[in-house]
Amino acid sequence: MSIIPKHAALLGIYLKVGSLVLFCTMDAMVKALGSTYDAFQLMLFRSAIAMAPVAVIIWRAGGLKSVRPNRPWLQALRIIVAFGSTLGFFYVFPRMPLVDAYAISYAAPLFMVALSVPMLGEPVGWRRWTAVVVGFLGVLIMLDPWGMDIHAMSLIVLGATFCYSLSTVMLRLLSRHDSDVVALFWLSLATSAASLVGAVPAWVWPTSIDWLWLIVMGLLGGVAQILNTRAWRLAPTAVLAPFDYTSIVLAMLFGYLWFKEEPSWTVWFGLPLVMGSGLYILHRERIRARERALVSLP
């Protein structure tokens, strides 16, 4: 049985933030390439190339015998939900401002915290609930609901966000029965196969430079998925969920520098609440880690 370090939750937070940086970079590339290539084709490159870093982990874990799932039906259900989430996001990123899509997706922490109570039985204290709600209020301010029309793309993002939240909670549930490598292998393999079926009808042969971009996109997604999967094993859902908010900074930078998308003035009012909620969760976890360390002393 593996030993979880006393400061595992803190390590989970750092891995989560690292995965967010890589995921946001990948999403900006999806947005740039989405005007030329179908969502299924982009997902195919994302999933198939991501198998390379996953293969290294499988080799270090002992080969294919290490990927046999103990809960195959639960793994299959999680793969379906995760596939729906990725497809939804890959479809909308080229069709709406990156910051707007991210802002709507920040409903995920509320979904995750709410789902973690009945599905995982994780305790959620009032301080963390308050931090999540405050962060979500900041997201609402940035989204400017008073000036934005709710349209089909927004609803697709919201649906993809719920699927992402559900798959994340299911991943933590699966971590009680299967290793990280099991979840990574089967998700990458199944998503690659399903994406190939969807990509064939609208296939566009990539140019030489696009081959490079598509490969980099897949590698970024693969490494990010590895970091993200490990993070959810190390830390509770309520601890990690608010840190999804911090990627709004990269979304704003990519949107402005790459796509000339200027965030609305409301972003500058909501951003302090969003980042403050994540920093407060980190502060609370540091306190809890010190308390656990003191209790464990002889």
N, C-alpha and C positions, 0 to 999 in steps of 0.2 A: 504493500500500500504506500502511495506517495505521501511525502510529508509536506504539508502546506506551511510556509513560513509565517511567522507572527505578523509580518507586515505585508501579507499577500494582497490585501485590498489596495494598499498604496501602489504596489507594483502593477496591479490591475488597472489602476487609474492612469499610470504612465503609459502602459501598453495601449490603452484605449485612446489616449490623446494622440499617440503616434499613428495609430490606425486611422484616425480622423484626418490627419494631415495627408496621408496617402490616398484615402478615399476621396477627399475633396479634389485633389489633383486629378485623380482618375475621372471624377464626374465632370470636371472642366474639359477634359479631353473628349469625353463622350458627347458633351454639348457641341464641341468644335467639329467632331467627326459625324455627328448625327444628321447634318444637312446632306451628307453623301451616302451614308450607309444606314440600312434598316436597323431597328433596335435589336432584332434577333441576331443579325450578323455581328453587331457589336458585342452582344452577350456571348456569342460563340468564341470570339477572340478573348474576351475577358475570362471565360471559364476554362477554355482549353489551354491557354498559355499559363494560367494560374496553376495548372497541374504540375508545372516544373518545380516550383518551390515545395509544393505539397509532396511530390515524389521524393525529394530529399528527406523530408520528415518521415515518410513511410519507410525509406531505406534505413534511417537511423533507429526507427522504432522496431525493426526486425522483419521488414518485408510485408507482403500482402496478407500474411496471417494476422497482422496487427489491425486490419481494417474490418474484421468481422464484427458486425453490430450485435449487441445484446438485446436491443429494442428496435428491430428492423421496421416495424410498422410506425413507430413514433419517429424514427429517422425519415421514413418516406413522407409522412405528413409534414414534418418540418421542411423537407426539401421542396414540397409543393408550395408551401406558404412563402418560403424564401425566394423561390423562382418568381412568384407573382409580384413580390416586392421589387425585385431587381428589374423585371420587365416594365413595371409601372414607372419607375424612376428613369430608366433608359429611354422610355418613350417621351416623357415630358421635358427632360432637360433641354433638348434642342428647340422646344416649342414655347418656353416661357423663361423669364429672367431667372438666373441661377439663385439669386438672393431670395426671390419670392418662393421658389420651390423649396429651398432650405428652410425658410421661415415657417411654411406650412408643415414641413416634416418634423419640426420641433415639438409637435404634439406627441411625439414618441415617448418622452419620459413619463408623461401622465399615463399613457396606455400601459407602459412597462410596469410602473409602480403599481397601478391598479391590477394588472394581470398577475404580478408576482405574489400578491397576497393569497388568492385562492389556488393558484397553480403550484407555487413553491412553498407557501407557508412562511415566507420571510417576514420578520417583524419590520415595520416601518414607523419610526418615531415621528412625533409631530414636527420636530425641527426639519427633518428631511422632506416631509410632506410640504411644509411651508416653503422651503427652498425651491422645490419643484414648481409649486404654484407661482411663486414670485418670478421664476425664470420664464414660465409660460406666459405670464402677463407681459413680460418684456418682449417676448416673441410677438404677442398680439399687437403691441404698440408698434413694433418694427413692420409688421405686416400691413398696418394701416387699414383695418377692416372698414373704417368709415369711408375710405376712398377707393376700395378695391371691389370690383364686381366678382361674385362667386361664379366661376365658369367651369366647364367640363375638366380642364386641365387641373384646376385646384382640387376637384373631387377625386381625380385619379391619384394625385399626390397624397391626399388624405387616406385613400384606400391602401396605397403602397406603404404608407407610414404605419398603418395598423398591422399590415402583414409583416413588416419589418419588426415591429414591437413583439408580435406574437412569436415569430421565429426566434427572436433573441431570448425570450423567456423559455421557449421550448429547448433552446440550446443549453441553457443553464440546467434545465430539468434533465436533459440527456447526459450532462456531465456527471451525473450521479451513477450512470450505468456504462457509458462508453468514454473512451479517450478522445482528445482533440482530433487526432489523426483520422478517426472513424468519421466524424462529422465533416471534416474538410474533404476527405477523399470522395465520399458518396455525394456530397453537394456538388463538387466540381465535376464529377463524372456525369451525374444525372442532368445537370444544367447544360453541360456541353452537348449531350445527346439531344435534349429537347430543343436547344437553340439551333442545332444543325438542321433539324426538321423544319423549323420555322424560317431559317435563313435561306434555304435553297430557292424558294420561289422568287425572292426579290434580290438575289445575290448580285453584288457589284464587285468586280475584280479590283482589288486595291492597287493604287499606284506604288511606285518604289518607296517614296517617302512615307506614304500612309502605312505601308507594311511596318516600318520602324515605329510609327506612332501607335499602331495597334498592338504591337508586341510590348512596348513600354506600358501601355494601358493595362494589358493583361497581367504583366509582372507586378505593377503597382497594386492592382486589385488582389492578386494572390498573396502578396506579403501582408497587405492590410487585413485580409481575411484571417490569416494566421495570427496576427497580433490581436485582432478583435476576438477571435475564438478563445485564445488564452486568457484575455482580460475578463471575459464573462465567467470563466471557470474560477478565477481568483477572487473576484469581488462580487458582492450582492448587487442585484439589479438596481435597487434604490440608490446605491452609491454611484454607479457608473452612468445611469441614465441622464442626469443633468449635464454631463460633460459633452453630450451631443450638441449642446448649445454653442460651445466654443468654436465650432467650425464655421460659424457665421462670418468670422473675421476673414478666413480664407475665401469664402464664397463672395464676400464683398470685394476683395482684392482681385480675384480672378474675373469677376463680373465687370469690374471697372477697367482693369488693365488689358484684358484679353478680348472682351466683348463690348466694351464701351457702354456698359450698363451702369447707370448711376443709381445708388440706393436713395430712397426717399429720405426726407429730413427726419422722419419718425424713427429711422434706424438708429440715429445717434442718441435718441432718448431711451430706446429700449435696450440697447447694447449693454449699458452698465448693469441693468437688472439681470440680464442673461448671464454675463460673465460672473457677476457677483454671486449668483446662486451656485454655480459650479465651484467657485473658490470657497464658498462657505461649506459645501459638502466635503471638500478636501480638508478644510480646517477641522471639521467634526470627526473625520476619519482619523486624522492624526491624533486627536485627543483619545479616541477609542483605542487606537493602536498602542498608545502609551499606557492606557489603563490595563489592557490585556497583558502587556509586557510586565507590568508591576504585579499583577495577580499571579502570573506564572513563575515569579521569582521564589526560590525556596525560603 
